[in-house]
Amino acid sequence: MNVRRDRHGHVTVLTIDRPAVRNCLDHATLSALTAGLTEAATDPEVRAVVLTATGERAFSAGLDLKAVAAAGMPDPTTSPLHLLRDGYPLPVIAAVNGAAVGGGFELALACDLRVAAEHAYFALPEVSLGIAATEGGTELPQRIPLAVALEIGLGGEPLTAARAYELGLVNRVVPAAELRSAALALAGRIATHSPAAVRATKELMYRSFSADPAHLRAQNRAATVALLAGPDAAEGMAAFAEKRAPRWAAPAVGEFARPSPSEW
């Protein structure tokens, strides 16, 4: 299997398992990631996802160019990058265990949070292949200073985990031996909170990038009304008053349908 699936309480862990080829992304791997993410989003018991890879050498070295040469480019509509970037409802944490290069860097960027091993690094070498990093790499100027983004994108300059942390691209940098536990701890903390409130907060924070202020305020007010009318707000307040752990309602999820970017 190219992708292993594990459960830790309310957290699903998806592990790219192709260490012999530096966890490169071929058709089967991309499809398996999409399937795993979709399954997690439709399971009411799952509240967060950790995405990582086998070994300490590479998170992913990007597209499997041998597979592309043999079978052509993967269908972008089935790519996990599109799934994650177009309104995925659960928080996703990338546990970057090694090199994240090209599409591997873009996959990490598509996740909401990133925990990196100390030796990990990030790079966009697409220009050396005559292509551009259009699945998230070219959006780096939205996250880091333009000159730094251009150096990474035009020069292929690698970014160390420590530098990525300084720039705000990485939330934690930890020793390699502690990577999985650190990512699970972060996911587990998120999973203790109201699923409805977590989903609403994630959606509204992403919407803040593009919505006009008045529209965003209206969306925030609507979310507040909906959350206060739901069971989790009453349960959270009661649990606080009674000094006990809250018993959150399972989120109302059916078949997961991706909203279009315009719906964010």
GUDOBA-472469 format. One line per 5 residues: number of its first residue (from 1); their letters; for each residue x, y, z of N, C-alpha, C. Coordinates in Angstrom, 1 decimal. Last residue first. Layout:
N
NUM = A = X Y Z X Y Z X Y Z ~ ...
This chain:
264
264 = WESPS = -15.7 29.6 -0.3 -15.0 29.9 0.9 -15.1 31.3 1.3 ~ -16.9 29.4 -2.8 -17.8 29.3 -1.6 -17.1 29.5 -0.3 ~ -15.0 29.6 -4.6 -15.8 30.8 -4.5 -16.8 30.7 -3.3 ~ -13.9 27.0 -4.6 -13.2 28.1 -4.0 -14.0 29.3 -3.8 ~ -16.7 24.8 -3.9 -15.8 25.4 -4.8 -15.0 26.5 -4.1
259 = PRAFE = -16.6 22.2 -1.4 -17.1 23.4 -1.9 -16.2 24.0 -2.9 ~ -16.8 18.7 -1.8 -15.9 19.8 -1.8 -16.6 21.1 -2.2 ~ -18.6 16.6 0.2 -18.6 17.3 -1.1 -17.7 18.5 -0.9 ~ -18.9 13.6 1.8 -18.1 14.8 1.8 -18.1 15.4 0.4 ~ -22.0 12.4 3.0 -20.9 12.3 2.0 -20.2 13.6 1.8
254 = GVAPA = -22.2 14.0 6.1 -22.7 12.9 5.2 -21.6 12.7 4.2 ~ -22.2 15.1 9.5 -21.5 14.9 8.2 -22.1 13.8 7.4 ~ -22.5 16.8 12.1 -23.4 16.3 11.2 -22.7 16.2 9.8 ~ -20.3 15.8 14.8 -20.6 16.7 13.7 -21.6 16.0 12.7 ~ -21.5 14.8 17.9 -20.8 14.4 16.7 -21.2 15.3 15.6
249 = AWRPA = -21.1 17.0 20.7 -22.0 16.3 19.7 -21.2 15.9 18.5 ~ -18.9 16.6 23.5 -19.3 17.2 22.2 -20.2 16.4 21.4 ~ -18.8 16.9 26.6 -19.2 15.8 25.7 -19.8 16.4 24.5 ~ -16.0 18.3 28.4 -17.2 18.4 27.6 -17.5 17.2 26.8 ~ -15.0 17.5 31.7 -14.7 17.5 30.3 -16.0 17.5 29.5
244 = RKEAF = -15.9 19.8 34.4 -15.7 18.4 33.8 -15.4 18.6 32.3 ~ -17.0 21.9 35.9 -15.6 21.5 36.0 -15.4 20.0 35.6 ~ -19.4 23.0 35.6 -19.4 21.8 36.4 -18.0 21.2 36.5 ~ -18.8 25.1 33.9 -19.4 25.4 35.2 -19.3 24.2 36.1 ~ -17.8 23.7 31.7 -17.0 24.7 32.4 -17.5 24.9 33.8
239 = AAMGE = -20.1 22.3 30.9 -18.9 21.6 31.4 -18.0 22.5 32.1 ~ -21.8 24.4 30.2 -22.2 23.5 31.3 -21.0 22.8 31.8 ~ -20.4 25.4 28.0 -20.6 26.3 29.2 -21.0 25.4 30.4 ~ -20.5 23.2 26.3 -19.2 23.7 26.7 -19.3 24.6 27.9 ~ -23.2 22.8 25.9 -22.4 21.8 26.6 -21.1 22.3 27.1
234 = AADPG = -23.9 25.1 24.5 -24.5 24.9 25.8 -23.7 23.8 26.6 ~ -22.3 24.7 22.2 -22.1 25.9 23.1 -22.7 25.7 24.5 ~ -23.2 22.3 21.1 -21.9 22.4 21.7 -21.7 23.6 22.6 ~ -25.8 22.4 19.9 -25.6 21.8 21.2 -24.3 22.0 21.9 ~ -26.6 25.7 18.5 -26.3 24.3 18.5 -26.0 23.7 19.8
229 = ALLAV = -26.8 28.4 18.7 -28.1 27.6 18.7 -27.8 26.1 18.7 ~ -24.2 29.2 18.6 -24.9 29.4 19.9 -26.2 28.6 19.9 ~ -23.7 28.6 15.9 -23.0 27.8 17.0 -23.7 28.0 18.3 ~ -25.4 30.4 14.6 -25.5 29.0 14.4 -24.9 28.2 15.5 ~ -24.3 32.9 15.5 -25.7 32.5 15.8 -25.9 31.0 15.6
224 = TAARN = -21.7 32.7 14.5 -21.9 32.8 15.9 -23.4 32.4 16.3 ~ -22.2 32.6 11.7 -21.6 31.5 12.4 -21.8 31.5 13.9 ~ -23.2 35.2 11.4 -24.0 34.0 11.1 -23.5 32.8 11.7 ~ -20.9 36.7 12.0 -22.2 36.8 12.9 -23.1 35.6 12.6 ~ -19.2 35.9 10.0 -18.9 35.7 11.4 -20.1 35.7 12.3
219 = QARLH = -20.6 37.0 7.8 -20.4 35.5 7.9 -20.0 35.1 9.3 ~ -20.4 39.7 8.4 -21.8 39.1 8.3 -21.6 37.5 8.4 ~ -17.7 40.1 8.2 -18.3 40.3 9.5 -19.7 39.6 9.5 ~ -17.4 39.5 5.4 -16.7 38.7 6.4 -17.4 38.8 7.8 ~ -18.7 41.7 4.3 -19.2 40.3 4.1 -18.6 39.4 5.1
214 = APDAS = -17.1 43.8 5.2 -18.5 43.7 5.6 -19.0 42.3 5.4 ~ -14.5 43.1 4.0 -14.7 43.2 5.5 -16.2 43.1 5.9 ~ -14.5 40.6 1.5 -14.5 42.0 1.9 -14.9 42.1 3.3 ~ -12.4 37.7 1.5 -13.7 38.3 1.6 -13.6 39.8 1.9 ~ -9.9 36.6 1.5 -10.4 37.1 0.2 -11.7 37.9 0.4
209 = FSRYM = -9.0 35.8 4.0 -8.0 36.2 3.0 -8.6 36.9 1.8 ~ -11.1 34.9 5.4 -10.6 36.2 5.7 -9.6 36.7 4.7 ~ -11.6 32.3 4.9 -12.3 33.2 4.1 -11.8 34.7 4.3 ~ -9.9 31.1 6.8 -9.5 31.1 5.4 -10.3 32.1 4.6 ~ -11.5 31.7 9.1 -10.1 32.2 9.0 -9.6 32.2 7.5
204 = LEKTA = -13.8 30.3 8.5 -13.9 31.7 8.6 -12.5 32.3 8.5 ~ -12.9 27.6 8.6 -13.5 28.1 7.4 -13.5 29.7 7.4 ~ -12.0 27.4 11.3 -11.1 27.1 10.1 -11.6 27.8 8.9 ~ -14.4 27.9 12.7 -13.2 28.7 12.8 -12.3 28.6 11.7 ~ -16.0 25.7 11.9 -16.4 27.1 11.6 -15.2 28.0 11.7
199 = RVAAP = -14.5 23.6 12.9 -14.8 23.7 11.5 -15.1 25.1 11.1 ~ -14.6 24.2 15.7 -13.3 24.1 15.0 -13.5 24.2 13.5 ~ -17.3 24.0 16.2 -16.6 25.3 16.4 -15.3 25.3 15.6 ~ -17.8 21.3 15.7 -18.5 22.4 14.9 -17.8 23.7 15.0 ~ -16.2 20.0 17.6 -16.0 19.9 16.1 -16.6 21.0 15.3
194 = SHTAI = -14.8 21.5 20.4 -16.1 21.3 19.7 -15.8 21.2 18.2 ~ -11.7 19.9 21.2 -12.6 21.0 21.2 -13.8 20.7 20.3 ~ -9.9 17.9 21.0 -10.6 18.0 22.3 -11.7 19.0 22.2 ~ -8.6 18.2 18.7 -9.7 17.2 18.7 -10.4 17.2 20.0 ~ -6.5 19.9 19.3 -7.5 20.4 18.5 -8.8 19.5 18.6
189 = RGALA = -4.9 18.0 20.7 -5.5 19.1 21.4 -6.6 19.7 20.6 ~ -4.3 16.2 18.7 -5.1 15.7 19.8 -5.7 16.9 20.6 ~ -2.6 17.7 17.0 -3.9 17.2 16.5 -4.9 16.8 17.6 ~ -0.5 18.0 18.9 -1.2 19.2 18.4 -2.6 18.8 17.8 ~ 0.1 15.3 19.3 -0.3 16.1 20.4 -1.0 17.3 20.0
184 = LAASR = 0.9 14.5 16.7 -0.3 13.9 17.3 -0.8 14.7 18.5 ~ 3.2 16.0 16.4 2.1 16.3 15.5 0.8 15.7 16.1 ~ 4.8 14.9 18.5 4.4 16.3 18.5 3.2 16.7 17.6 ~ 5.0 12.3 17.7 4.3 12.6 18.9 3.9 14.0 19.0 ~ 6.4 12.6 15.3 5.1 12.0 15.3 4.3 12.4 16.5
179 = LEAAP = 8.9 13.8 16.3 8.0 14.5 15.3 6.6 13.9 15.3 ~ 10.9 13.0 17.9 9.7 13.5 18.5 8.6 14.0 17.6 ~ 13.0 12.2 16.3 12.4 11.2 17.1 11.1 11.6 17.8 ~ 13.8 14.7 15.2 13.1 13.7 14.4 12.4 12.7 15.2 ~ 13.0 17.5 17.3 13.9 16.4 16.9 13.1 15.4 16.2
174 = VVRNV = 11.0 20.2 15.7 11.3 19.2 16.8 12.3 18.2 16.4 ~ 9.3 23.1 15.2 10.5 22.3 14.8 10.9 21.5 16.0 ~ 6.0 24.2 14.4 6.9 23.6 15.4 8.1 23.0 14.6 ~ 4.9 25.5 12.2 4.4 25.8 13.6 5.4 25.3 14.7 ~ 6.1 27.1 9.3 6.2 25.9 10.2 5.8 26.3 11.6
169 = LGLEY = 6.1 29.6 8.2 5.6 28.5 7.4 5.4 27.2 8.2 ~ 7.3 31.7 9.5 5.9 31.4 9.9 5.3 30.3 9.0 ~ 10.0 32.2 9.3 9.1 32.9 8.3 7.6 32.6 8.6 ~ 11.1 30.5 11.2 11.2 32.0 11.4 10.2 32.8 10.5 ~ 10.4 28.1 10.1 9.8 28.5 11.3 9.9 30.0 11.5
164 = ARAAT = 12.2 28.1 7.9 10.7 28.1 7.6 9.9 28.5 8.9 ~ 14.6 28.0 9.3 14.2 29.2 8.5 12.7 29.3 8.2 ~ 14.4 25.4 10.3 14.5 26.6 11.2 14.2 27.9 10.5 ~ 14.3 23.9 8.0 13.1 23.9 8.9 13.2 25.1 9.8 ~ 15.6 25.7 5.1 15.7 24.8 6.3 14.4 24.9 7.1
159 = LPEGG = 15.0 25.8 1.8 14.6 26.5 3.0 14.7 25.5 4.2 ~ 16.9 26.0 -1.2 16.3 25.3 -0.1 16.0 26.1 1.1 ~ 16.3 27.7 -4.2 17.0 27.8 -2.9 16.3 27.0 -1.8 ~ 15.5 28.0 -6.7 15.5 26.7 -6.2 16.2 26.6 -4.8 ~ 15.3 30.5 -7.8 16.6 30.0 -7.7 16.6 28.5 -7.2
154 = LGIEL = 12.5 31.0 -7.9 13.4 31.2 -9.1 14.7 30.5 -9.0 ~ 11.5 30.2 -5.4 10.9 29.8 -6.6 11.7 29.9 -7.9 ~ 13.2 31.3 -3.5 12.9 29.9 -3.4 12.4 29.4 -4.8 ~ 13.3 34.0 -4.3 14.5 33.2 -4.2 14.3 31.7 -4.2 ~ 10.6 34.6 -4.1 11.2 34.6 -5.4 12.5 33.8 -5.4
149 = AVALP = 10.3 34.5 -1.3 9.5 33.6 -2.1 10.1 33.5 -3.5 ~ 11.9 36.7 -0.6 12.3 35.3 -0.1 11.5 34.3 -1.0 ~ 10.5 38.8 -1.8 11.9 38.5 -2.2 12.4 37.1 -1.8 ~ 8.0 38.7 -0.4 8.1 38.4 -1.9 9.6 38.0 -2.3 ~ 7.7 37.0 2.7 8.1 38.1 1.9 8.4 37.8 0.5
144 = IRQPL = 4.9 34.6 2.8 6.2 35.1 3.2 6.6 36.3 2.4 ~ 2.3 34.3 1.9 2.7 33.8 3.2 4.0 34.3 3.7 ~ 2.0 35.1 -0.7 0.9 35.4 0.2 1.2 35.1 1.7 ~ 4.2 34.1 -2.0 4.2 35.5 -1.6 3.0 35.9 -0.7 ~ 3.3 31.4 -2.6 4.2 31.7 -1.4 4.2 33.1 -1.1
139 = ETGGE = 2.0 30.6 -4.8 1.2 31.4 -3.9 2.0 31.8 -2.6 ~ 3.5 28.9 -6.2 3.5 30.3 -6.7 2.7 31.2 -5.8 ~ 3.0 26.5 -4.8 4.3 27.2 -4.7 4.3 28.6 -5.2 ~ 0.4 25.6 -5.6 0.6 26.2 -4.3 1.9 27.0 -4.1 ~ 0.8 24.5 -8.0 -0.1 23.9 -7.1 0.1 24.4 -5.7
134 = TAAIG = 2.8 25.5 -9.7 1.5 26.1 -9.8 0.4 25.5 -8.8 ~ 5.7 25.9 -10.2 5.1 25.3 -9.0 3.7 25.9 -8.8 ~ 6.5 25.2 -13.7 6.3 26.2 -12.5 5.5 25.4 -11.4 ~ 9.2 23.8 -15.7 7.8 24.0 -15.3 7.7 25.0 -14.1 ~ 11.8 23.1 -16.3 11.0 23.8 -17.3 9.5 23.9 -17.0
129 = LSVEP = 13.2 22.1 -14.2 12.6 21.1 -15.1 11.7 21.8 -16.2 ~ 13.9 24.3 -12.8 15.0 23.5 -13.4 14.5 22.4 -14.3 ~ 11.5 25.1 -11.7 12.0 25.8 -12.9 13.2 25.1 -13.5 ~ 11.1 23.3 -9.5 10.3 23.2 -10.8 11.0 23.9 -12.0 ~ 12.1 23.1 -7.0 13.0 23.0 -8.1 12.4 23.0 -9.5
124 = LAFYA = 11.6 24.2 -4.1 10.8 24.2 -5.3 11.7 24.3 -6.5 ~ 11.9 22.9 -0.7 12.4 23.4 -2.0 11.5 23.3 -3.1 ~ 12.8 22.4 2.7 11.7 22.6 1.7 12.4 23.3 0.4 ~ 13.8 20.0 5.2 14.0 21.2 4.4 12.9 21.2 3.3 ~ 14.6 18.6 8.4 13.8 18.7 7.2 14.1 20.0 6.5
119 = HEAAV = 15.9 18.3 10.8 16.7 18.2 9.6 15.9 18.4 8.3 ~ 13.9 18.6 12.7 15.0 19.6 12.6 15.8 19.5 11.3 ~ 10.6 18.1 11.4 11.8 17.6 12.0 13.0 18.6 11.8 ~ 7.8 20.2 11.7 8.9 19.7 11.0 10.0 19.2 11.8 ~ 4.4 20.7 11.3 5.4 20.4 12.3 6.5 19.7 11.6
114 = RLDCA = 1.9 22.9 10.2 3.1 22.1 9.8 4.0 21.9 11.0 ~ -1.5 23.2 9.2 -0.4 23.4 10.2 0.7 22.5 9.8 ~ -3.0 22.7 6.9 -3.3 23.8 7.7 -2.1 24.2 8.6 ~ -1.6 21.8 3.7 -2.1 21.4 5.0 -2.3 22.7 5.8 ~ -0.4 22.8 1.5 -1.8 22.7 1.4 -2.4 22.3 2.8
109 = LALEF = 2.3 22.6 2.1 1.7 23.9 2.2 0.2 23.9 2.2 ~ 2.7 19.9 1.7 2.8 20.4 3.0 2.1 21.8 3.2 ~ 2.3 20.0 -1.1 1.4 19.2 -0.3 1.5 19.6 1.2 ~ 4.5 21.5 -1.8 3.1 22.1 -2.1 2.1 21.3 -1.3 ~ 6.6 19.8 -1.2 6.5 21.1 -0.5 5.1 21.6 -0.6
104 = GGGVA = 6.0 17.8 -3.1 6.0 17.5 -1.7 5.9 18.7 -0.8 ~ 6.3 19.1 -5.5 5.0 18.8 -5.1 4.9 18.3 -3.7 ~ 9.3 20.2 -4.3 8.4 20.3 -5.4 7.0 20.1 -4.9 ~ 10.0 18.5 -1.3 10.5 19.1 -2.5 9.4 19.1 -3.6 ~ 10.9 18.1 1.8 9.7 18.3 1.1 10.0 19.2 -0.1
99 = AGNVA = 12.9 15.8 3.6 12.8 16.8 2.5 11.4 16.9 1.9 ~ 11.3 15.0 6.6 12.5 15.1 5.8 12.3 16.1 4.7 ~ 8.8 14.9 7.9 9.9 14.1 8.4 11.2 14.2 7.7 ~ 6.3 16.9 8.8 7.3 16.9 7.7 8.6 16.2 8.3 ~ 3.2 16.5 9.2 4.4 16.1 10.0 5.5 15.9 9.0
94 = AIVPL = 0.6 18.7 8.7 1.7 18.0 8.0 2.8 17.7 9.0 ~ -2.7 18.5 9.7 -1.3 18.8 10.2 -0.3 18.0 9.4 ~ -5.8 19.8 9.1 -4.8 18.8 8.7 -3.4 19.3 9.0 ~ -9.2 20.1 10.2 -7.8 20.6 10.3 -6.8 19.5 9.9 ~ -11.8 19.4 7.8 -11.0 19.1 9.0 -9.7 19.8 9.0
89 = PYGDR = -12.9 20.3 5.3 -13.4 20.7 6.5 -12.6 20.5 7.8 ~ -11.4 21.9 2.5 -11.5 20.7 3.3 -11.9 21.0 4.7 ~ -11.4 23.8 0.3 -12.4 23.8 1.4 -12.5 22.6 2.2 ~ -9.4 23.4 -1.5 -10.7 23.9 -2.0 -11.7 23.8 -0.9 ~ -7.0 22.3 -0.7 -7.0 23.7 -0.9 -8.4 24.3 -1.2
84 = LLHLP = -7.5 19.6 -0.4 -7.1 20.3 0.7 -7.3 21.8 0.5 ~ -8.1 18.9 -3.1 -9.1 18.6 -2.0 -8.8 19.4 -0.8 ~ -5.8 19.6 -4.4 -7.1 20.3 -4.7 -8.1 20.1 -3.6 ~ -4.1 17.8 -3.3 -3.8 19.2 -3.1 -5.1 20.0 -3.4 ~ -5.0 15.3 -4.0 -5.3 15.7 -2.6 -5.0 17.2 -2.4
79 = STTPD = -6.6 15.1 -7.2 -5.4 15.4 -6.4 -5.8 15.7 -5.0 ~ -8.5 14.8 -9.1 -8.5 13.8 -8.0 -7.3 14.0 -7.1 ~ -8.1 16.8 -10.9 -9.4 16.8 -10.1 -9.4 15.8 -9.0 ~ -5.7 16.3 -12.2 -5.8 17.3 -11.1 -7.0 17.3 -10.3 ~ -4.5 13.2 -12.9 -5.7 14.0 -13.1 -5.8 15.0 -11.9
74 = PMGAA = -0.9 13.3 -13.5 -2.1 12.8 -12.7 -3.3 13.8 -13.0 ~ 0.6 13.0 -16.7 0.3 13.8 -15.5 -0.9 13.3 -14.8 ~ 1.7 9.7 -17.9 1.2 11.1 -18.0 1.0 11.7 -16.7 ~ 2.9 7.3 -17.6 1.4 7.3 -17.6 0.9 8.7 -17.8 ~ 5.7 7.6 -17.9 5.0 6.4 -18.4 3.5 6.5 -18.5
69 = AVAKL = 6.3 10.0 -16.8 6.7 9.7 -18.2 6.0 8.5 -18.7 ~ 5.2 9.7 -14.3 4.6 10.7 -15.2 5.0 10.4 -16.6 ~ 6.9 7.8 -13.2 5.5 7.4 -13.4 4.8 8.4 -14.4 ~ 9.2 9.3 -13.2 9.2 8.1 -14.0 7.8 7.7 -14.3 ~ 8.5 11.3 -11.4 8.7 11.7 -12.8 8.7 10.5 -13.7
64 = DLGAS = 6.4 11.7 -9.0 7.2 10.6 -9.5 7.4 10.8 -11.0 ~ 6.4 14.9 -7.4 5.9 14.0 -8.4 6.9 12.9 -8.8 ~ 8.2 15.0 -4.3 7.4 15.5 -5.3 6.9 14.5 -6.3 ~ 9.5 13.8 -2.2 10.4 14.4 -3.2 9.6 14.9 -4.4 ~ 8.3 14.1 1.0 8.0 13.7 -0.4 8.9 14.5 -1.3
59 = FAREG = 9.8 13.7 3.3 8.4 13.8 3.4 7.8 13.4 2.1 ~ 12.7 11.7 3.6 11.9 12.6 2.8 10.4 12.5 3.2 ~ 14.2 10.4 5.6 14.9 11.0 4.5 14.0 12.0 3.8 ~ 13.1 9.0 7.6 13.5 10.3 8.0 14.2 11.1 6.8 ~ 10.0 7.0 7.2 11.5 7.2 7.3 11.8 8.7 7.7
54 = TATLV = 6.9 7.8 5.6 7.8 6.8 6.2 9.3 7.3 6.2 ~ 5.0 10.8 6.4 5.6 9.8 5.5 6.6 8.9 6.2 ~ 1.8 12.4 7.1 3.3 12.3 7.2 3.8 11.3 6.2 ~ -0.8 14.2 8.4 -0.3 13.7 7.1 1.3 13.6 7.2 ~ -3.5 13.9 10.5 -2.0 14.1 10.4 -1.6 13.5 9.2
49 = VARVE = -6.6 15.5 11.1 -5.8 14.5 10.3 -4.3 14.9 10.4 ~ -9.5 15.5 13.3 -8.3 16.1 12.7 -7.5 15.0 12.0 ~ -11.7 14.1 13.9 -11.8 15.5 14.2 -10.5 16.3 13.6 ~ -13.9 11.4 13.4 -12.6 12.0 13.1 -12.7 13.5 13.2 ~ -16.4 10.5 13.7 -15.5 10.3 14.8 -14.2 11.0 14.6
44 = PDTAA = -17.8 10.8 11.3 -18.1 11.8 12.4 -17.2 11.6 13.6 ~ -16.3 10.7 8.3 -16.4 9.9 9.5 -16.6 10.9 10.7 ~ -15.7 12.2 6.1 -17.1 11.7 6.2 -17.3 10.9 7.4 ~ -13.1 12.8 6.3 -14.0 13.9 6.3 -15.5 13.5 6.5 ~ -11.9 10.3 6.0 -11.8 11.0 7.3 -12.8 12.1 7.4
39 = ETLGA = -12.4 9.9 3.2 -13.0 9.0 4.3 -13.0 9.7 5.6 ~ -10.9 11.9 2.1 -12.3 11.9 1.9 -13.0 11.0 3.0 ~ -8.3 11.1 2.8 -8.8 12.4 3.3 -10.3 12.4 3.2 ~ -8.2 8.6 1.5 -8.0 8.7 2.9 -8.6 10.0 3.5 ~ -8.4 9.4 -1.2 -9.4 8.5 -0.6 -9.4 8.6 0.9
34 = TLASL = -6.1 11.0 -1.5 -7.5 11.6 -1.7 -8.5 10.8 -1.0 ~ -4.2 9.1 -1.1 -4.3 10.2 -0.2 -5.7 10.9 -0.3 ~ -4.7 7.4 -3.3 -4.9 6.9 -2.0 -5.0 8.0 -0.9 ~ -4.1 9.1 -5.4 -5.5 8.6 -5.3 -5.7 8.1 -3.9 ~ -1.3 9.5 -4.9 -2.2 10.6 -4.9 -3.7 10.2 -4.7
29 = TAHDL = -0.5 6.8 -5.3 -0.3 7.5 -4.0 -1.2 8.7 -3.9 ~ -1.1 6.3 -8.0 -1.7 5.5 -6.9 -1.6 6.2 -5.6 ~ 0.4 8.2 -9.4 -1.0 8.2 -9.5 -1.7 7.5 -8.3 ~ 3.0 9.2 -7.0 2.6 8.7 -8.3 1.0 8.7 -8.3 ~ 5.3 11.0 -5.3 3.8 11.0 -5.5 3.5 10.5 -7.0
24 = CNRVA = 7.9 9.7 -3.3 7.4 10.4 -4.4 5.9 10.1 -4.7 ~ 9.4 8.7 -1.1 8.0 9.0 -1.0 7.4 9.9 -2.1 ~ 11.9 8.0 -2.1 11.8 9.2 -1.3 10.3 9.7 -1.3 ~ 11.6 5.4 -3.0 11.7 6.5 -4.0 11.4 7.8 -3.3 ~ 11.6 3.9 -0.6 12.6 3.6 -1.6 12.7 4.6 -2.7
19 = PRDIT = 9.3 4.8 0.8 10.6 5.3 1.1 11.7 5.0 0.1 ~ 6.5 5.1 0.6 7.3 4.8 -0.6 8.7 5.2 -0.3 ~ 4.0 5.9 2.1 4.8 4.8 2.4 5.6 4.3 1.1 ~ 2.5 8.4 3.9 3.0 8.0 2.5 4.1 7.0 2.7 ~ 0.0 8.1 6.2 1.4 8.0 6.0 1.8 7.6 4.6
14 = LVTVH = -2.4 9.6 8.1 -2.1 9.1 6.7 -0.6 9.2 6.5 ~ -4.3 9.3 10.9 -2.9 9.5 10.4 -2.8 8.9 9.1 ~ -7.0 10.8 12.5 -6.6 9.9 11.5 -5.2 10.3 11.0 ~ -8.1 11.2 15.8 -7.2 11.7 14.8 -6.9 10.5 13.8 ~ -9.5 10.4 18.0 -10.2 11.2 17.0 -9.4 11.7 15.9
9 = GHRDR = -7.4 7.7 18.5 -8.6 8.5 19.1 -9.4 9.1 17.9 ~ -5.8 7.3 15.9 -5.4 7.6 17.2 -6.5 8.4 17.9 ~ -5.5 5.2 13.1 -6.4 6.0 14.0 -5.8 6.1 15.3 ~ -4.0 5.1 9.9 -4.1 4.7 11.3 -5.0 5.6 12.0 ~ -3.1 4.0 6.7 -4.0 4.7 7.5 -4.1 4.2 8.9
4 = RVNM = -0.5 4.4 4.2 -1.1 3.7 5.4 -2.0 4.6 6.1 ~ -0.1 4.3 0.8 -0.5 5.2 1.9 -1.1 4.3 3.0 ~ 0.6 2.2 -0.8 1.3 3.4 -0.9 1.1 4.4 0.2 ~ 0.8 -1.2 0.0 0.0 0.0 0.0 0.9 1.2 0.0
